[in-house]
Amino acid sequence: MDLLYVLVLGAVVGWIAGRLTRGEGFGLLKNILVGIAGAVVGRFVGPAVGLESGGLVRNLVQATVGALIFLLVLGFFTGKRKRKKRKA
């Protein structure tokens, strides 16, 4: 049951982070991976910024914040950042 919880929460968190950063999700497998990575990052960063884990909603918020941080750091290392085109 715990594995199912992790997979479902990871998929939801990855989808939310994808919608916030790209405007769309990454696909099921990448959503799960981004969500799990976000949960790991959120466990370390969460207490530092006042986001304690506990309960579904708090875990969801903490993992989403962690996923956004993970995607931001990943974007810096890969150089794949969206830049807005200027109108001439």
C-alpha positions as CSV (number, residue, x, y, z in Angstrom):
1,M,0.0,0.0,0.0
2,D,2.9,2.4,0.7
3,L,4.3,1.8,-2.8
4,L,1.0,2.7,-4.3
5,Y,0.8,5.8,-2.2
6,V,4.2,6.9,-3.3
7,L,3.5,6.3,-7.0
8,V,0.1,8.1,-7.0
9,L,1.5,11.0,-4.9
10,G,4.5,11.2,-7.2
11,A,2.4,11.2,-10.3
12,V,0.2,14.0,-9.0
13,V,3.1,16.1,-7.7
14,G,5.0,15.7,-11.0
15,W,1.9,16.7,-13.0
16,I,1.4,19.8,-10.8
17,A,5.0,20.8,-11.1
18,G,4.9,20.3,-14.9
19,R,1.8,22.4,-15.2
20,L,3.4,25.2,-13.2
21,T,6.7,25.2,-15.0
22,R,5.8,24.1,-18.6
23,G,2.1,24.4,-18.9
24,E,1.7,20.6,-19.3
25,G,2.7,17.4,-17.6
26,F,5.8,15.3,-18.4
27,G,4.0,12.0,-19.0
28,L,3.2,9.4,-16.4
29,L,6.7,7.9,-15.8
30,K,8.5,11.3,-15.7
31,N,5.7,12.7,-13.5
32,I,6.3,9.9,-11.0
33,L,10.1,10.4,-11.1
34,V,9.8,14.2,-10.7
35,G,7.3,13.8,-7.9
36,I,9.5,11.3,-6.0
37,A,12.6,13.5,-6.5
38,G,10.5,16.4,-5.3
39,A,9.4,14.5,-2.2
40,V,13.1,13.8,-1.4
41,V,14.1,17.4,-1.9
42,G,11.0,18.6,0.0
43,R,12.0,16.4,3.0
44,F,15.3,18.3,3.3
45,V,14.2,21.8,2.4
46,G,10.7,21.7,3.9
47,P,11.6,22.0,7.6
48,A,14.1,24.8,6.8
49,V,11.2,26.9,5.3
50,G,8.5,25.9,7.8
51,L,6.8,23.1,5.8
52,E,6.6,20.2,8.1
53,S,5.4,16.9,6.7
54,G,2.4,15.1,8.1
55,G,-0.9,14.4,6.4
56,L,-1.8,14.2,2.8
57,V,-2.1,17.9,2.0
58,R,1.1,18.8,3.8
59,N,3.0,16.0,2.0
60,L,1.5,17.2,-1.3
61,V,2.6,20.8,-0.7
62,Q,6.0,19.9,0.6
63,A,6.7,17.5,-2.4
64,T,5.4,20.1,-4.9
65,V,7.7,22.7,-3.5
66,G,10.5,20.2,-3.6
67,A,9.7,19.3,-7.2
68,L,9.7,22.9,-8.3
69,I,13.1,23.4,-6.7
70,F,14.4,20.1,-8.3
71,L,13.2,21.3,-11.7
72,L,14.8,24.7,-11.2
73,V,18.1,23.2,-10.3
74,L,17.9,20.6,-13.1
75,G,17.2,23.5,-15.6
76,F,20.3,25.3,-14.5
77,F,22.5,22.2,-15.1
78,T,21.0,21.2,-18.4
79,G,20.5,24.7,-19.7
80,K,16.9,23.9,-20.8
81,R,15.1,27.0,-19.6
82,K,12.3,28.6,-21.5
83,R,13.0,32.1,-22.5
84,K,10.3,34.4,-23.7
85,K,10.8,35.8,-27.1
86,R,10.7,39.5,-27.4
87,K,8.5,41.2,-30.0
88,A,10.3,43.5,-32.4
